[in-house]
């Protein structure tokens, strides 16, 4: 049992390894920083112009460069803002009170700092659960929601949640070998594209970064935050039109250990049924990182949804 659970958790943590503040890493666009009223300093990029603003929220352990193939295209029609959440990328890493509400507040404060009164939230994985949290906190700030393989649409018992937390301690995150890092990241894709290989290299090199321990604490706390900040029972309160996008071959959603009876499409249909104005799109031959693996298809769906 423990081996199977650890394997599933480490697949999720394969996402938790992109380049950090002390890493010799180049962002796809010039990075700006903003000091937020709640304390963190967040890194972000801003590209494109247009009457509609898209705010991109990355997933567990990721950072804003994971949106590059989407930003490259969508900036032609929209104002695009992508941030590193506190604890990730070039954003500050302190002993923050990590929670879904904390992350949602950081997104909202950055929007206010950039004079964005209302935006389309685009969230991947954990970023999807953060987007839903923000939409519940401040619906007046949210025009529409685009959720790519979002967390938050599955439920877990207290015992299951505790097991997941046990296997996502900072020490567990620190302990992955180079071979295991590569294996885990590759399983986030149906077929990992060459353009995504930087994720493996960054994760492997990241262990030597000066802020690596602070990062592992942030990732561990983020797992706990997702489990302790559920949105499932509040999905019917979401007011904004919502687009759900999943890869048909997602290996992370559903959790195969705890919910073997579910399929990715069934999870997506739960979201479609519970969110009042939601539409579901399943993309074939795509894994959990659907926005990167099938960027052309995803970008087309986003454009159509925002017309």
Phi, psi and omega in degrees: 000312183297321181296316180296318180295316180299320179299315180297318180294319183290333172298316177298319182285351171302331175288340189272056182203041180264172193299146184243178190306321184268007184274148175283077190229141181252123176285156184290340180219163179303134183267134173246164179226149179224132175274121185269151180303328181281353174127313184295154167254121184251141174269145179204162170236150179225123182221156175080168178219157178158168182288341180251133178253131176253130176247119186261127183240115184284174183262190184304123175073358185272197175196177195294338180296342178295346179264004189308310182293341176276316178297320181305321183270312189288339179295344179291338184237344187223156167283125185238128178235122178236133184239158164271122177297153175307135183095353185231158175053226180268005175284160184294151182231100178233183177278067181284159176280069186303129176198167175298322179294322178296314179295318179298322178296320179298318178297315181297318180293324176293319176303316180293323178295331180263012179057039176261106184282330182206141185214163167271122179270130180239110185236137177250132174056241177303326178299332175293318178293325176295317179300317178295320178299316179295321179295330176281324180289314189220070183302334180292345180270352191243118179276309176212167180231134175239117185247120181250112183045054188287146166284164174103354182260001174249156176242151180224148175287166178300321180294319178296317179299319180295320178298317179297320178295322179299327183266007178233039175288159176306323181294321177296319182293322180293334194274001184288136176282167178301318181296320181290323177301313180298314180301314182296317181292321180298330181283356174276358180233152169290311171221108186294120180287155178303324182295344180264001183298336180300334180298319179293311182299317180297316182295320180293319180285338187298333182299340182261005180285148182296332183256020184297317181295322177295324178294315180297326176294320180295318180295314179301315179294329179291322176299312177300320181298319179297319182288327183265357178236055184295150176243354189307312184284356181248005184300329180293346180271352181293124184265332187281144171304138190228133174250121177257128179232127176231150168278135183299334183252031180297122181269354184254330178239120005281171173291109187293336182284314185269332184232059183295342181281348183265156169243167178301318181294323178297320177298315179300321181290330174299314178298318180297322182284325186274328178275122190306318185237065186242149177231140182247134174233127176254128182254120182290155177054044179220144179260206185296323180273055186300325183294331180270316186291322181236054186299321182298314179293318180296315180298323178293320179295319179296315179300316180296321181293330184266001178293000000 
